[in-house]
Amino acid sequence: MTLENLVKINQLNSEPADKNEFEGLVKGAVDRLKDSQVEALSFASRFDLAYSAAHGLALAALRVAGYRSDKRYLVFQCLIHTTDLTKVQIRIFSACHDKRNLAEYEGHYETDEQLLTELITNTEILLKYINRIEL
């Protein structure tokens, strides 16, 4: 499904990109990504920071494309249209979204260092893509 089709079914809103918003999303994501790699922090904190960084960058990619969503999962799913990431990379973000929801809404926090490593690695890849964008 294309981004315009998502607008037609009220899953996305069409909205012009805003340079200040984009820069703020990226800066916040960069800070969180850096902090997520501080091994003195708990797994839960590192995961939350890395997940928030990934979400901020995914939202930045969606916003620069001229769209907005209030659904976290959709921001990640739209990466296939807003970046050059692979489906495998995007699935990592979706898996982390599911893990975050289990922790946030059901109190189920399972330590998975491999998933955290993949999240950080793919967020760094997403950041490299985002850094090539000019508004």
C-alpha positions in Angstrom: 0.0 0.0 0.0 1.4 3.4 -0.9 1.5 6.4 1.4 -1.2 8.2 -0.6 -3.5 5.1 -0.2 -2.9 5.3 3.6 -4.0 8.9 3.5 -7.2 7.9 1.6 -8.1 5.4 4.3 -7.3 7.9 7.1 -4.2 6.1 8.4 -1.8 8.9 7.5 -2.3 12.6 7.2 -0.7 14.6 4.4 1.3 17.5 5.9 4.2 19.6 4.6 7.6 18.8 6.1 8.9 21.3 8.7 12.7 21.8 8.8 12.7 22.6 12.6 10.6 19.6 13.4 12.8 17.4 11.3 16.0 18.7 12.9 14.6 18.3 16.4 13.5 14.7 15.7 16.9 13.8 14.4 18.8 15.5 17.3 16.7 13.8 19.9 17.2 10.5 18.1 21.0 10.9 17.9 21.1 11.7 21.7 19.0 8.7 22.6 21.0 6.4 20.3 24.2 7.5 21.9 22.8 7.0 25.4 21.4 3.5 24.5 25.0 2.3 24.1 26.0 3.2 27.7 26.4 -0.3 29.1 26.2 0.9 32.7 22.4 1.5 32.1 19.9 -1.3 32.6 18.7 -3.3 29.6 15.3 -1.8 29.9 16.7 1.8 29.8 19.0 1.0 26.8 16.1 -0.7 24.9 13.8 2.2 25.5 16.4 4.7 24.4 17.3 2.7 21.2 13.6 2.2 20.4 12.8 5.9 20.9 15.8 6.8 18.7 14.5 4.5 16.0 11.0 5.8 16.2 12.2 9.4 16.1 14.2 8.7 12.9 11.4 6.8 11.3 9.0 9.7 12.1 11.6 12.1 10.6 11.7 10.1 7.4 7.9 10.1 7.2 7.6 13.8 8.0 10.2 14.8 5.4 8.1 12.8 2.9 5.2 15.0 3.7 3.1 12.7 6.0 2.3 12.3 9.7 0.9 9.4 11.7 -0.2 9.1 15.3 0.3 5.3 15.1 3.8 4.2 16.2 3.7 0.9 14.3 2.7 2.6 11.1 5.7 5.0 11.3 7.9 1.9 11.1 5.9 0.1 8.4 6.1 3.2 6.2 9.9 3.0 6.2 9.6 0.7 3.1 8.3 3.8 1.3 10.4 6.6 3.0 13.9 5.0 3.1 16.1 2.5 1.3 16.0 0.0 4.2 15.3 -3.6 3.5 12.2 -5.5 4.7 14.5 -7.5 7.1 15.7 -4.3 8.7 12.2 -2.9 9.0 11.0 -6.2 10.6 13.6 -5.6 13.3 11.9 -2.3 14.1 8.5 -4.0 14.1 9.7 -6.7 16.4 11.1 -4.1 18.8 7.8 -2.2 18.6 6.0 -5.4 19.7 8.5 -6.0 22.5 8.1 -2.4 23.7 4.3 -2.8 23.8 4.5 -6.0 25.8 6.7 -4.2 28.3 4.7 -0.9 28.3 1.2 -2.3 28.5 1.6 -5.8 30.0 4.7 -5.4 32.2 6.5 -8.2 30.3 10.1 -7.3 29.9 12.4 -10.0 28.6 16.1 -9.3 28.2 17.2 -9.9 24.6 20.7 -8.5 24.1 20.8 -9.8 20.5 17.6 -7.9 19.6 19.0 -4.8 21.3 22.2 -5.1 19.3 20.2 -5.4 16.1 18.0 -2.5 17.0 21.0 -0.3 17.6 22.8 -1.4 14.4 19.7 -0.8 12.3 19.0 2.5 13.9 22.5 3.6 13.0 21.8 2.5 9.4 18.6 4.5 9.4 20.5 7.5 10.8 23.0 7.3 7.9 20.1 7.4 5.5 18.5 10.3 7.4 21.8 12.3 7.4 21.7 12.3 3.6 18.4 14.1 3.5 18.4 17.8 2.8 15.4 20.0 3.4 
